[in-house]
C-alpha cells in the first residue's frame, strides 16, 4: 500500500490521492478515489489522472510514454528513489519543532505552476538540513552558553545590531557546548537565537528560498501596523531587523548544497525535485495538500446540521475546487489588505473571512446572493442599504421543540452549556451558541 501526502481534484468534485508516477501507483490512486455523489467509471478516473499529469492518450498512452520516455528520463537524471524532499528530517520526538522551513506541497506546486515566474534552478526545502543541532533552543543557547564575546561585549538577544557584525566577522568560530549541548559555530548560535525573526521569510513568495534569485528580494509574513509603533522610524527599524536577520540566514545556506533540491521539469503539468543519493520527489499542477471536507464545522456540526446557504461552506468549496490562483501569495495579500483597510487585531474575523473578502475585492469570487420575498412571520429590516427579512427572536419554548425532535444533535453537541441561562419564562428569547443557531435554522426549514 502506497502512502499519499498529496491529492488531485477531478471534475464533479471527485478527489484522488496521488502516490507517484509509476503505473502501479496511478492504478492505486484510481482505486482509492474519494467519490462525490456522481458516479465515475474506473477507466474514466485513470484517464483523468493521466491527463492532469500531462500525459496524452489516457492510461494506455501514459503507459507507453512511461516506458519509452518517463522511465529513461528519471534514469538519465539519476532519480531512482522516491522520497519526501519537503519535510525536514529530524529525530521523531522533535518532528513538531516549529523553528524550521516547512514548505507545503501545495505552496510548492503553486509557485512553480501558477506564479507566472520563471522556474528556479534550485529550491531550499531544508529536507536534509540539520536545523536541530544547529539551532535547537537557540534563544537559551545564545543567552546562556554564550555569555560574552570580544572585549566582553554582551552577545545577547536584545542587541541584534551589535551581535550581527560579530557573527559575520567570525562565523566559523567554535563555541563550546555545555552538558548535552553540542559545539556550534558562532553564526549558528546567532541564527538560532534570532530564529523567530527569520522564520517569517520561510516561504516561496519572493526570492528567499530559490536559486537563482530573480531580483525580488524576500517578503516577511509580518504585518506591520503603524498604530503599534511610536514613530515611522521605529516601524522601519523593526522591518530592518527581520530583513537583515534573514539575509544572514540566506547567506549561510547559499554557500552549501545541504537542504537544496534541484528543479527538473518533465512536462507542463509535472515537475520533479532531485535530492542527493538518487532521491527524488515530484509535484504537479492543481495539487492539493488534503481532500476537501464537506463538513467544515466538524466536530460541532454534522452535514445534516449545516444550512445549505451557508456562505463559509460555499466559499471554501469554491476555494478548493475552482480557485485557480497562487494561494500562498493571495493569502499574504489578503492579510495585508485587511490591515491596510483599517482592520484591527481585536476585530479580526478569522482567516476564512479575511480570504473571502479579499477574493471578492479583487473580483475573483462572487458570493451567492440570497433573494427572497416577504413571508409570513418575517419582518423587513434594512442594513447598509440591503433589505433583510428576519423572524422574531426564537423563544425558549420553540428551542425546546427543536431539542425534542433532535436528540442526536444534543448527544454529540459540543461547546458551552447554556442550560442554566434558559430557565426563564418559556416565551423569553433563548440563549444558544452559533452552532446551535445553524442546527436550528436547518431544522426549522
C-alpha positions in Angstrom: 0.0 0.0 0.0 1.4 3.4 -1.0 1.2 6.4 1.2 0.0 9.7 -0.1 0.6 13.3 1.1 -1.0 15.0 -2.0 -4.3 15.0 -3.8 -5.8 15.9 -7.1 -9.3 17.3 -7.6 -11.1 16.0 -10.6 -14.4 17.1 -12.3 -17.7 16.8 -10.4 -15.9 17.2 -7.0 -14.1 13.8 -7.1 -10.7 13.7 -5.5 -7.8 11.2 -5.9 -4.7 10.7 -3.8 -1.6 10.8 -5.9 1.1 8.3 -4.7 3.6 8.6 -7.6 4.1 8.4 -11.3 4.7 4.7 -11.7 1.9 2.6 -13.3 1.0 0.7 -10.1 0.8 4.0 -8.2 -1.5 5.5 -10.8 -3.8 2.4 -10.5 -3.7 2.6 -6.7 -4.8 6.3 -7.0 -7.8 5.4 -9.1 -8.8 2.6 -6.8 -8.7 4.9 -3.8 -10.9 7.6 -5.4 -12.8 9.8 -3.0 -16.0 9.8 -4.9 -18.7 12.5 -4.7 -22.4 12.0 -5.5 -22.0 11.4 -9.2 -20.6 8.1 -10.2 -17.4 7.9 -12.2 -16.0 4.8 -14.0 -12.7 3.4 -13.1 -11.2 3.9 -16.6 -12.5 7.5 -16.7 -10.7 8.1 -13.4 -7.5 6.6 -14.7 -7.7 8.7 -17.8 -8.4 11.9 -15.8 -5.4 11.3 -13.6 -3.1 10.8 -16.6 -4.4 13.9 -18.4 -4.0 16.0 -15.2 -0.3 14.9 -15.0 0.3 16.0 -18.6 0.1 12.6 -20.4 -1.9 12.2 -23.6 -3.9 9.2 -24.8 -5.4 8.3 -21.4 -3.9 5.5 -19.3 -2.9 3.5 -22.4 -1.0 6.5 -23.7 0.6 7.1 -20.3 1.9 3.5 -20.1 3.6 3.8 -23.4 5.1 7.2 -22.5 6.2 5.9 -19.1 8.2 3.1 -20.7 9.6 5.0 -23.7 10.2 8.4 -22.2 9.5 8.9 -18.5 11.5 6.0 -17.1 14.5 6.8 -19.2 14.1 10.5 -18.1 14.3 9.5 -14.5 17.3 7.3 -15.1 19.1 10.0 -17.1 18.8 12.4 -14.2 19.8 9.8 -11.6 16.4 9.8 -9.9 15.8 6.3 -8.6 14.3 6.5 -5.1 11.0 8.3 -4.5 11.3 10.3 -1.2 9.8 13.1 0.7 12.1 16.1 -0.2 9.9 18.7 1.5 9.8 17.7 5.2 13.0 18.3 7.3 14.5 15.0 8.6 14.7 15.1 12.3 14.5 12.7 15.2 10.9 11.5 15.5 10.5 13.0 19.0 11.0 16.6 17.8 9.3 16.4 14.4 6.9 19.1 15.6 9.7 21.6 16.4 8.5 24.7 14.7 11.7 26.6 14.0 12.4 25.2 10.6 11.5 25.6 7.0 8.3 23.7 6.1 7.1 24.2 2.5 3.8 22.6 1.9 3.3 20.6 -1.3 0.5 23.0 -2.4 2.7 26.1 -1.9 5.5 24.4 -4.0 3.1 23.5 -6.7 1.5 26.9 -6.9 4.9 28.7 -7.0 6.1 26.5 -9.9 2.9 26.4 -11.9 0.8 29.4 -11.0 3.1 32.3 -10.1 4.0 33.3 -13.7 7.6 33.4 -12.7 10.4 31.5 -14.4 11.3 28.2 -12.8 14.2 28.4 -10.3 17.1 26.0 -10.7 17.0 25.1 -7.0 14.7 25.5 -4.0 15.7 25.3 -0.4 13.3 22.9 1.3 15.6 22.1 4.2 14.8 18.4 3.9 18.3 17.3 4.8 19.4 20.5 6.6 20.4 19.9 10.2 18.1 22.5 11.9 18.1 20.6 15.1 21.8 20.5 16.0 22.4 24.0 14.5 19.6 26.0 16.0 17.6 24.0 18.6 16.8 26.0 21.7 18.8 28.8 20.2 17.4 31.5 22.4 18.7 29.7 25.5 22.0 28.9 23.8 22.6 32.5 22.8 21.9 33.9 26.2 23.5 31.3 28.4 26.1 29.2 26.6 27.5 32.4 25.0 27.8 34.9 27.8 30.1 37.4 26.2 32.4 37.8 23.2 35.2 40.2 22.2 36.1 42.7 24.9 33.2 41.5 27.0 30.6 42.8 24.5 27.3 41.2 25.6 26.2 38.8 22.9 22.5 38.9 23.9 19.1 38.6 22.3 18.1 42.2 22.8 21.2 43.6 21.0 20.9 42.1 17.5 22.7 45.1 15.8 25.8 44.5 17.9 25.6 40.7 17.5 25.4 40.6 13.7 28.7 42.2 12.9 30.5 39.9 15.4 28.9 36.8 13.9 29.7 38.0 10.3 33.4 38.6 11.3 33.8 35.2 13.0 31.1 32.9 11.5 33.1 29.7 12.0 34.4 30.4 15.5 33.6 27.3 17.6 31.5 27.9 20.7 31.9 25.0 23.1 28.7 23.5 24.3 27.7 22.6 27.9 26.4 19.2 29.0 24.4 17.6 26.2 24.6 20.7 24.1 26.9 20.3 21.0 29.6 22.7 19.9 28.3 25.2 17.5 29.7 27.9 15.2 29.2 31.5 16.3 27.0 32.1 13.2 24.8 29.1 14.1 24.5 30.4 17.7 23.5 33.8 16.3 20.9 32.5 13.8 19.4 30.1 16.4 19.0 32.9 18.9 17.1 35.0 16.4 15.2 32.2 14.5 11.8 33.7 15.4 12.7 36.7 13.3 14.0 34.6 10.4 11.0 32.2 10.1 8.5 34.7 8.7 10.5 34.6 5.5 10.4 30.8 5.1 8.1 30.8 2.1 8.2 30.9 -1.7 6.5 34.3 -2.4 9.8 36.1 -3.1 13.4 35.0 -3.6 14.0 33.9 -0.1 14.4 30.2 -0.8 15.3 29.9 -4.5 18.3 29.9 -6.8 18.9 31.9 -8.8 17.3 35.0 -7.2 15.1 36.9 -9.5 15.8 40.3 -8.0 12.6 40.5 -6.0 14.2 40.1 -2.6 12.0 38.4 0.0 8.9 39.3 1.8 8.3 38.9 5.5 4.9 37.5 6.6 4.6 40.0 9.3 2.0 42.7 9.0 3.4 46.0 10.3 0.6 48.2 11.6 1.5 51.8 12.3 -0.6 52.0 15.4 1.8 49.6 17.1 4.7 52.0 16.8 5.5 55.4 18.3 7.0 56.6 15.1 7.6 55.6 11.5 11.3 55.2 12.2 10.6 52.7 14.9 8.5 50.6 12.4 11.2 50.9 9.8 13.8 49.6 12.3 11.6 46.6 13.1 11.3 45.8 9.4 15.0 46.1 9.0 15.5 43.6 11.8 13.6 40.9 10.0 15.3 41.7 6.7 18.9 41.7 8.0 18.5 38.6 10.1 17.0 36.6 7.2 19.8 37.9 4.9 22.3 36.4 7.3 20.5 33.1 7.2 20.2 33.2 3.4 24.0 33.9 3.1 24.6 30.9 5.3 22.6 28.4 3.3 23.5 29.5 -0.2 27.1 28.5 0.4 26.4 24.8 0.5 24.1 22.2 -1.1 22.5 20.9 2.2 18.8 21.5 2.1 18.6 22.4 -1.6 16.7 20.4 -4.2 17.1 20.7 -8.0 14.0 21.5 -10.0 13.7 19.2 -13.0 10.7 19.9 -15.3 9.2 17.0 -17.3 6.2 18.5 -19.0 3.8 21.5 -18.5 2.0 19.7 -15.6 4.6 17.6 -14.0 7.9 18.6 -12.3 10.4 16.5 -10.4 12.6 17.5 -7.5 16.1 15.9 -7.3 17.8 15.4 -4.0 21.0 13.6 -3.1 21.9 9.9 -3.5 19.3 9.2 -6.2 16.3 10.6 -4.2 13.5 12.4 -6.0 10.1 13.9 -5.3 7.5 15.4 -7.7 4.8 18.0 -7.9 2.0 18.7 -10.4 -0.5 21.3 -11.5 -3.5 21.8 -9.3 -2.1 19.8 -6.4 -3.9 19.9 -3.0 -2.5 19.1 0.4 -5.6 17.3 1.6 -9.0 16.1 0.5 -11.9 18.6 0.8 -14.0 18.1 3.9 -17.6 19.0 3.2 -18.2 19.3 6.9 -16.2 22.4 7.6 -17.7 22.8 11.1 -16.8 19.3 12.5 -17.0 18.3 15.3 -19.6 20.9 16.3 -22.0 20.2 13.4 -22.6 17.3 11.1 -23.5 17.7 7.4 -27.2 17.5 8.1 -27.0 20.4 10.6 -25.5 22.9 8.2 -27.8 25.2 6.3 -27.2 24.8 2.5 -27.0 28.6 2.0 -24.0 28.8 4.5 -21.6 31.4 2.9 -18.5 30.0 4.5 -19.1 26.5 3.1 -19.8 27.9 -0.4 -16.6 29.9 -0.3 -14.4 27.0 0.9 -15.8 24.7 -1.7 -15.0 27.3 -4.4 -11.6 27.9 -2.9 -10.7 24.2 -3.1 -12.2 23.2 -6.5 -12.4 26.3 -8.6 -9.9 28.9 -7.4 -7.1 28.9 -9.9 -4.6 31.4 -8.4 -1.4 31.4 -6.3 -2.9 30.6 -2.9 0.1 31.4 -0.7 0.7 34.8 -2.4 -3.0 35.7 -2.4 -3.4 34.8 1.3 -0.5 37.0 2.1 -2.0 39.9 0.1 -5.4 39.3 1.9 -3.8 39.8 5.3 -2.1 43.0 4.1 -5.4 44.2 2.6 -7.2 43.6 5.8 -4.8 45.7 7.9 -4.5 48.4 5.1 -8.3 48.7 5.3 -8.2 49.7 8.9 -8.6 46.2 10.2 -7.6 45.6 13.8 -6.3 42.6 15.6 -9.1 42.9 18.1 -11.7 42.7 15.3 -10.0 40.0 13.3 -12.9 38.0 11.8 -10.9 34.8 11.1 -8.8 33.7 8.2 -11.7 32.3 6.1 -13.5 35.7 6.2 -10.3 37.6 5.5 -9.5 35.5 2.5 -13.1 35.6 1.2 -13.2 39.4 1.5 -10.0 39.7 -0.5 -11.2 37.4 -3.3 -14.4 39.4 -3.5 -12.3 42.6 -3.5 -10.1 41.6 -6.5 -13.1 40.2 -8.4 -12.2 36.5 -8.2 -15.2 35.4 -6.1 -18.8 36.3 -6.3 -20.7 35.3 -3.2 -24.1 33.6 -3.7 -26.7 36.3 -3.0 -29.8 35.0 -1.4 -33.1 36.5 -2.5 -36.5 36.1 -1.0 -39.7 37.9 -0.8 -41.5 38.8 2.4 -43.2 35.7 4.0 -45.4 35.1 7.0 -43.9 35.9 10.4 -40.9 37.8 9.0 -40.2 41.5 9.3 -38.4 43.7 6.9 -35.1 45.4 8.1 -32.6 47.5 6.1 -28.9 47.2 7.0 -26.3 49.0 4.9 -28.8 49.6 2.0 -29.6 45.9 1.9 -33.1 44.6 2.8 -33.4 41.6 5.1 -36.3 39.6 6.3 -35.9 38.5 9.9 -38.0 36.5 12.3 -38.9 37.3 15.8 -36.4 36.1 18.4 -36.6 32.4 19.0 -38.1 31.6 22.3 -37.1 29.0 24.9 -40.2 27.0 24.2 -39.5 26.9 20.4 -36.0 25.7 21.1 -37.3 23.0 23.4 -39.3 21.7 20.4 -36.1 21.6 18.4 -34.4 19.7 21.2 -37.2 17.2 21.4 -37.1 16.5 17.7 -33.3 16.3 17.6 -32.0 14.2 20.4 -29.0 13.0 18.3 -27.7 16.6 18.0 -27.6 17.1 21.7 -25.8 13.8 22.2 -22.8 15.0 20.1 -23.2 18.7 20.7 -20.1 20.5 21.9 -19.5 23.9 23.2 -20.8 26.0 26.1 -23.5 24.5 28.2 -26.2 27.2 28.2 -29.0 25.3 30.0 -28.6 27.4 33.2 -29.3 30.6 31.1 -32.6 29.2 29.7 -34.5 28.9 33.0 -36.7 32.0 32.4 -40.3 32.0 31.2 -40.8 29.9 28.1 -41.7 32.9 25.9 -38.4 34.6 26.6 -35.6 34.6 23.9 -33.4 31.5 24.1 -29.6 31.7 24.6 -27.7 29.5 22.1 -24.3 29.1 20.5 -23.6 30.0 16.9 -23.6 26.2 16.1 -27.0 25.8 17.8 -28.4 28.5 15.7 -27.2 26.8 12.5 -28.7 23.5 13.5 -32.0 25.2 14.5 -32.2 27.1 11.2 -31.7 23.8 9.2 -34.3 22.1 11.3 -36.9 24.8 11.0 -36.7 24.9 7.2 
